[in-house]
């Protein structure tokens, strides 16, 4: 059975170009620090502080390119640290989620919504979906075999688009629970 790469997606921020200019200055540029596995996506050199009602998490990376709406992705542990509810959502589904303050070198923004714990998901192309026998939006499980920490992740949503690269994304809490370190692969269970 073909396996899927399991990647840990650490806390990060997506912003609009307009929000970036407010946070970082009118002349600031969103510069690439490193590419990500998804085509065209990257970790930028810019970091912001995420300020909750309870605590602040400093130096959180902005991912590029710019988005149509701001989104802050954290783990459930991070949400508790910040003092906000841990709302599990698919990326982009931010309506009714908690707001949060972002602080940059040039300014700050109070988001009225956009803080989520990203629902675990698998990115794949149409060809990958055909090979695995799954459809866009289908919920599957993924078994990860690691010495002493094997785990089956349930409620994994399949996201199919031809500009994706095959990879499953989990947050740092989930990664730690399964003992994921280095290159890790999982088996999709239908």
N, C-alpha and C positions, 0 to 999 in steps of 0.2 A: 504494500500500500504506500502510495506517495505521501510524504509528510510535508507539513507547512512550517516555515521558519516562524518562531515565536520571538517577538521583539518587545522589550520593555520600553514603554512610552512614559518618560518622566514628566513631571509637572511642566507645563509650558503655556504660552500665551499666543493668541492670534489677535491681530488688530487690523483696523482699516488704515489706509494711508493717512487720512485726515487725523485719526487718533494718534498715529505714530508721530506726526509733526507736532501735535500738542505736547506729547510726552517727552519728545527728544529734541525738538527745535525745528524751525522751518527749513533749515538747510541740512538736516540730518538725513543720512541714507541708510536703508536697511541692507547691511552688508552680510554676505555669506561667510559663515565660519566653517560650516561643514554640510555636505549634502546628506539628505535622509534617504531611506530606501525607497520611498515613494517618489516617482519621477517628478522633477521640478520643485520639490519641497526641500527646505534647508533650515538648519539652525543658524540664526543670525548672531552677530557679535554683540547685539544689544540685549541688556538685561534690565528688568523692572522689578520693583517691589510690589508685592500683592498684600494689601492691607485689609484685614478683617476686623470685626468688632472685638475680637479677643487678642489676636496676635498678628504679626507681620511675617511673611516669608520673603526674604531678600533674594536678589539676584536670580530671578526666574527668566529663562530664555524666551525670547520672541522667536516664533517660527515664521518663515516666509514661504510663499509670497503673501502679500496683503490679502485680507479676506473682506467680504461684504459686511460682516458684523464681527465685533469682538467676541472672543470666547477664551475662557481661562479653564484649562484642564488640570485637575489635581486628583490625588488619591483620596480615599475616604478619610485616611489619617490626616492628610493635609487639611481637609474641610473642617475636621474637628479642631485642629490646631488654630485655624483661622476663626473659628466660632460661627460657622455657617452650616446649614444642612447639606448633607452629602446626597445630591440628586444625580442619579445615574441616568444618562441620556446618550443617544447617538450624537456624534459630532454634527453640529449645525442645528440641532433641536434644542434651542435655548429659551423658547417662550416659557415664561413663568418660573425660570430658574433664579437662584439667588443672585443678587448684585454683589459687587466688590469694588474696592478702590485700587487703581493702578497708579504707581508713582514712578516717574522717570526723571532724568536729569534736568529737564526743562519745564515739567509741569505734571499735573495729575488729572485723572479722570475718575469720576464715580459712575461705574456701570450700574444700570438699573436691573440688568439681568446678564447671564452669560457664564456663570461659574458652574461647571459640571464635573462629575466623575464620569469619564468616558466609558460607555458600555463596551465591553470587550468585543472585538470584531476581527474579521479576516478580510483583507483586501485581496481581490482577485479579478482577473480578466474573464471575459466570456469563455475563452478556451479553457482556462483553469476550472471555471464553474462546471463546464461540460465534463472535464476529466474527473472531477470529484463527485459529479452527480448532484449538484446543488444549484439553487436559484438565488437571485438577489433578494435579500430580506429574510431568507430562511434562517431559522435558529438551529444551531448544531451544538455538539459538545466537542471538546478537544482534549485528548489524553496526552499529558506530558510525563514522561518517565525520567525522573532524576533520582540518583541514589539517595534514599532516605526521605525524599520529599515528593514522590509521585503524586499527581493530582489530575482529576478530570474537571475541566472548566465547563460548566453548563452555560446556557443562555448566551452563546456566542453568535452574533449576527454576521451573516455573510453579506459583504458589500461588493457588488460586481460593477466594474467599469473598465473599459479598455485602456484607460490611462493609469491604471493601478499596477503595482508589482505585488506578486504573491507574498503576503506576510500577515501574521496575526499580531494584533497589538493588545497588550495588557498593561495595567498601571503598575507602579512600584510595589504596592501592597500585594497584588496578585503575583507578581514576579517573586517576591520574597517568600510567599506562602508555598510556591512550587520549587523553590531553590534554583531559580533560573540564573545562571551565570555563564557568560560566554555565549557560544552559538548553541541554541536550543531548538529542537524541532518537536512538533506535536502531530498526533494522528487525529484526523477528523472522524468523529463518530456520528452517524446519522440516526 
